[in-house]
């Protein structure tokens, strides 16, 4: 069983969730989104290794003067009310009855924006339910998350906020668009920093990092590289 200090079980409306999601535009939107989705409980992984951020950390953030760690925090959200006692019981007895109420997760990066708000990392959340299926279609695929041995499932597409270190808006757009094609066409998966590197592999007057954005030609370079 994981050490109790490695996780935290709190109500969705708690100060801890409010603080972790922060007051960035993305954080505020996610709080409204999760509230509308019926989130009742949050289970926080205190130290989570996110592959995308680990690569970005190795390529850029570890060389900065800020004391940026390589670990992220991951917040799992559920529709059911789950107490710390109930979750501990589930861990001890391999009881995964709470898995059916899973809404997805949000990764919080250990880096901050110009307003001192933490960046929202890789996010996989249940899509909004639509009453008008004739006008709205959601694309998605099955993703899995491991929470202390429990395999959680979510059918969605990934999101994360852009940052000016390694991934401006076009980089994140490419990352999200190419993500589901990994399994469909067998193309390699790349972190935001790797996408920026690939896009600037041809001669360019712009530096790779910090990234100021991509040109249309650079976006095409990434798409062409994904075909190989």
C-alpha positions in Angstrom: 0.0 0.0 0.0 1.4 3.5 -0.8 2.6 5.7 2.0 -0.2 7.9 3.3 1.9 11.0 2.6 2.0 10.2 -1.1 -1.7 10.9 -1.6 -4.5 13.1 -0.4 -8.3 12.5 -0.5 -10.3 15.7 -0.4 -13.8 17.0 -1.4 -13.8 18.7 -4.8 -15.0 21.9 -3.2 -11.9 22.0 -0.8 -9.3 24.7 -0.5 -6.7 22.2 -1.7 -8.3 21.7 -5.1 -9.0 25.4 -5.4 -5.3 26.2 -4.7 -3.9 23.5 -7.0 -6.0 24.4 -10.0 -5.2 28.0 -9.4 -6.6 31.2 -10.9 -5.2 30.9 -14.4 -7.8 31.1 -17.2 -7.4 27.3 -17.7 -7.6 26.6 -14.0 -10.8 28.6 -13.7 -12.3 26.9 -16.7 -11.5 23.4 -15.4 -13.1 24.2 -12.0 -16.3 25.2 -13.8 -16.1 22.2 -16.2 -15.6 19.7 -13.3 -18.4 21.3 -11.3 -20.8 20.9 -14.2 -19.6 17.3 -14.6 -20.6 16.5 -11.1 -17.2 16.1 -9.5 -17.5 15.3 -5.8 -14.0 13.9 -4.8 -10.4 14.6 -5.7 -7.6 12.2 -5.0 -4.2 13.8 -5.3 -0.9 12.0 -6.2 1.7 14.2 -4.5 4.6 13.1 -6.8 3.7 11.9 -10.3 6.2 11.3 -13.1 4.5 12.7 -16.3 6.5 11.5 -19.3 5.8 14.6 -21.4 6.9 17.0 -18.7 9.9 14.9 -17.8 11.2 15.2 -21.4 10.4 19.0 -21.4 12.3 19.2 -18.1 15.3 17.4 -19.5 15.4 19.6 -22.6 14.8 23.0 -21.1 13.7 23.5 -17.5 16.5 21.6 -15.8 18.9 24.3 -17.2 17.0 27.3 -15.9 17.9 29.2 -12.7 14.5 28.5 -11.2 14.3 25.6 -8.7 12.0 23.6 -10.9 11.5 19.9 -9.9 11.0 17.1 -12.3 7.9 15.7 -10.5 4.3 16.9 -11.1 1.1 16.5 -9.1 -1.8 14.6 -10.5 -5.4 15.2 -9.5 -8.0 12.4 -10.1 -11.7 13.4 -10.0 -14.7 11.2 -9.2 -18.5 11.7 -9.2 -18.9 9.6 -6.0 -18.2 10.9 -2.5 -15.1 9.0 -1.3 -13.6 9.5 2.1 -10.0 8.9 3.1 -11.2 5.9 5.2 -13.1 4.4 2.2 -10.1 4.9 -0.1 -7.7 3.3 2.4 -10.2 0.3 2.7 -10.2 0.0 -1.2 -6.4 -0.1 -1.2 -6.2 -2.7 1.5 -8.9 -4.9 0.0 -8.4 -4.4 -3.7 -11.9 -2.9 -3.9 -12.3 -0.9 -7.1 -16.0 -0.1 -6.7 -15.2 3.6 -7.1 -13.8 3.2 -10.6 -17.2 3.6 -12.3 -17.5 7.2 -11.2 -14.1 8.3 -12.6 -14.1 11.7 -14.4 -10.4 11.8 -15.4 -7.3 13.6 -14.2 -5.4 16.9 -14.4 -1.6 17.1 -14.1 -0.2 20.2 -12.4 3.3 21.2 -13.6 5.9 22.6 -11.1 6.4 25.7 -13.2 4.5 29.0 -13.0 3.3 31.7 -15.5 3.9 35.4 -15.3 1.1 35.7 -12.8 2.6 33.1 -10.5 0.0 30.5 -11.4 1.1 26.9 -11.9 0.7 25.5 -15.5 -2.0 22.9 -16.3 -0.3 19.9 -17.7 -1.6 16.8 -19.5 -5.4 16.7 -18.8 -7.8 13.9 -19.6 -11.4 14.5 -18.6 -14.8 13.0 -19.5 -16.4 15.1 -22.3 -19.5 17.1 -21.7 -22.7 15.1 -22.3 -24.7 16.5 -25.1 -28.5 16.3 -25.5 -28.2 17.1 -29.2 -26.2 14.3 -30.7 -27.3 15.3 -34.2 -25.2 18.5 -34.0 -22.3 17.5 -31.8 -19.8 14.6 -32.1 -16.9 14.0 -29.7 -13.7 12.4 -31.0 -11.8 10.4 -28.5 -10.0 7.1 -27.6 -9.7 5.0 -24.5 -6.9 6.1 -22.2 -5.8 4.4 -19.0 -4.5 5.8 -15.7 -3.0 3.8 -12.9 -3.9 5.0 -9.4 -1.9 2.9 -6.9 -2.6 -0.3 -8.8 -6.2 0.5 -9.8 -6.6 0.7 -13.6 -8.9 3.7 -14.4 -10.4 4.2 -17.9 -11.5 7.4 -19.7 -12.7 8.0 -23.2 -11.5 11.4 -24.2 -8.8 13.5 -25.9 -5.9 15.2 -24.1 -5.4 18.9 -23.3 -2.7 21.0 -21.7 -2.0 24.7 -21.4 0.6 26.4 -23.6 3.7 27.9 -22.0 6.4 30.2 -23.5 9.2 28.0 -22.4 8.9 25.0 -24.8 5.4 25.1 -26.2 3.4 28.0 -27.5 -0.1 27.7 -29.0 0.8 26.0 -32.3 2.9 23.4 -30.5 0.2 22.4 -28.1 -2.4 22.3 -30.9 -0.1 19.8 -32.8 0.4 17.8 -29.6 -3.3 17.5 -29.0 -4.2 16.8 -32.7 -1.5 14.1 -33.2 -2.1 12.4 -29.8 -5.0 10.1 -30.9 -3.2 9.2 -34.2 -0.5 7.4 -32.4 -2.5 4.2 -32.1 -4.5 4.7 -35.3 -1.5 5.1 -37.7 1.3 4.0 -35.4 3.1 7.4 -35.5 5.6 8.2 -32.8 4.5 10.2 -29.7 6.4 13.4 -28.9 6.4 15.8 -26.0 5.7 19.5 -26.6 9.5 20.2 -26.4 10.2 17.5 -29.0 7.6 18.9 -31.3 9.2 22.4 -31.1 12.6 20.8 -31.8 11.3 18.9 -34.8 9.6 22.1 -36.2 12.8 24.0 -36.0 15.1 21.3 -37.5 15.2 23.3 -40.7 17.1 26.7 -40.9 15.1 29.4 -39.1 15.8 32.9 -37.8 14.0 32.0 -34.6 15.6 30.1 -31.6 14.1 26.9 -30.3 13.7 27.8 -26.7 12.1 29.8 -25.3 9.5 29.3 -28.0 7.7 32.3 -29.5 5.4 30.1 -31.7 5.6 28.2 -35.0 5.1 29.3 -38.6 2.9 27.4 -41.0 5.9 25.9 -42.6 7.2 24.7 -39.3 3.9 23.1 -38.4 4.1 21.3 -41.8 7.5 20.0 -40.9 6.1 18.3 -37.8 3.2 16.8 -39.8 5.6 15.5 -42.5 7.9 14.0 -39.8 5.0 12.1 -38.3 4.5 10.2 -41.5 7.8 8.5 -41.2 
